[in-house]
């Protein structure tokens, strides 16, 4: 399984849920969101700039948007930790169980 595609799907579900709940608007440009390995491997398995991309459209601070996304992503069991870093990046670590499967 490709963890970047897996996380992109989880992030998309999170954004859809936030839109369905009225927490963020429905029409957002998601094309510039990246999901990639963090520059420093100690920061986790996956990193995304989603909050930095969404913040201007939401008229909110990137770290605030990152926290909203982190909270929305807290359910899936394959995610061990989600950390807001720097100006609003999300660094994600997958669980050991995920890697064993």
RAGI-V615711 format. One record per residue. OMEGA is omega in radians with two decimals (999 if undefined). Layout:
omega=[OMEGA | OMEGA]
This chain:
omega=[3.10 | -3.07 | -3.13 | 3.04 | 3.10 | -3.12 | 3.10 | 3.09 | 3.12 | 3.13 | 3.10 | 3.09 | 3.13 | 3.14 | 3.10 | 3.12 | 3.11 | 3.08 | 3.13 | 3.14 | 3.13 | -3.12 | 3.05 | -3.11 | -3.10 | -3.05 | 3.11 | 3.08 | -3.09 | -3.00 | -3.09 | 3.10 | 3.10 | 3.04 | -3.01 | 3.06 | 3.07 | 3.13 | 3.11 | -3.09 | 3.10 | -3.10 | 3.08 | -3.08 | -3.06 | 3.06 | 3.08 | 3.09 | -3.01 | -3.11 | 3.12 | 3.13 | -3.06 | -3.02 | -3.13 | 3.12 | -3.13 | -3.10 | 3.13 | 3.10 | -3.12 | -3.14 | 3.08 | 3.09 | 3.12 | 3.12 | 3.08 | 3.11 | 3.14 | 3.11 | 3.13 | -3.14 | -3.00 | -3.07 | -3.03 | -3.08 | -3.13 | 3.14 | -3.14 | -3.13 | 3.09 | -3.06 | 3.00 | -3.06 | 3.07 | -3.07 | 3.13 | 3.05 | 2.97 | 3.04 | -3.00 | 3.06 | 3.10 | -3.11 | 3.09 | 3.12 | 3.11 | -3.09 | 3.14 | -3.08 | 999]
